[in-house]
Amino acid sequence: MKLSQFKFQLPKELIAEKPSKLRDEARLMVLHRDNGEIEHKLFKDMIDYVEKDDVVVLNNTKVFPALLYGEKEKTGAKITVFLLRELNQETRLWDVVVDPARKIRIGNKLYFGTNDALVAEVIDNTTSRGRTIRFLFDGDHDEFISIIRSMGRTPLPEEILRLRMEHASKEKAQNMLNVITADDAERYQTVFAKEESSVVAPAAGLHFSRELMKRMEIKDVKVAELTLFAGLGTFKPIEVEDLSKHRMDSEEMHLSTQTCDIINHAKQAGHKICCVGTTCMKALETAVTIPGTVQPFDGWSNKFIFPPYNFTIADMMITNFHYPKSSLFILVSAFADPDLLMSAYQTAIKEKYRFGSYGDAMLII
């Protein structure tokens, strides 16, 4: 299929800048693949669509406070550093994205925090905005990470930050980090987050409240957890018309024996598997061996799913409303059927559902 087939007009006012007041009271569109029927619900109603011994698969990754605000040596120019990945613990080497990139060159020193509590040196250029930096810190690794956590801010998606900057006061708009609030540290994180290293939240999972998790437990709905550390490649624009030529960034993922056993036993017994989010779907399809079976996996995945695609594990999928021509929208199109999903999105736009990481949700059954 061609990229242009996944284009639609999304009104900017439908992109959610903030989450719903309560996690599980975001709106939920239920899309029936067999007959195209659409129901309009609240997210907490998802429990009505799963039964005893069905399995809900969650990504338990935890978002790292990856945004640092600092200054360049000598000039004092304000800079933002987005921590992507730690390359080497001992040498404090990190893969980062910097802004404004034109001001940051190899050999520059960058200063962060009160009284320059943390200093880094630019070691290499990786992409137009990408750099490799080394933090000049003599303490142990736990102490170093603790300082990063205390300084770092929640790495909200660029689209949300851009909208907040547009609506911010002139004073606040001078620094992108001014529009990131304390609430974001809680709400851009799932209630079941455990394994820290992601710079992108598994957005579909943000809707689950502790109360909803408890209701699933009481109903004997099983939960299976996997870990996929989502990176900025999640939002990377697709720049080729022929989708078969697109290459996704690799992301680290882990699927345990216990999780595989829960899923495989449920499939064999005829119970449904509900996959929460595109990261979970990508992970499960990466770990497929024979149709309907997953095996333990520890490694990296750059799997790009686009129509036509034969899904072998999930019977149902929970996902947010995604942007036009995004890899996320394309993956969901493969699961739902491209024409059916495009029609559902037109309904969502008409009914003013909210799009993006802080937006509303869809249950595809």
FENHU-V599038 format. One record per helix or strand of 2 or more residues. SS is the DSSP state (A for helix, B for strand). FROM is the first residue (numbers start at 1). TO is the last residue. If there is no record, write none. Layout:
SS&FROM&TO, SS&FROM&TO
This chain:
A&3&6, A&12&14, A&23&25, B&27&31, B&38&42, A&43&49, B&55&59, B&61&63, B&67&72, B&78&88, B&93&99, A&101&103, B&109&112, A&114&116, B&118&125, B&130&135, A&141&151, A&158&167, A&172&174, A&176&179, A&182&187, B&195&198, A&203&207, A&210&218, B&222&228, A&232&235, A&243&245, B&251&255, A&257&268, B&273&276, A&278&286, B&297&301, B&316&320, A&327&336, A&338&350, B&361&364
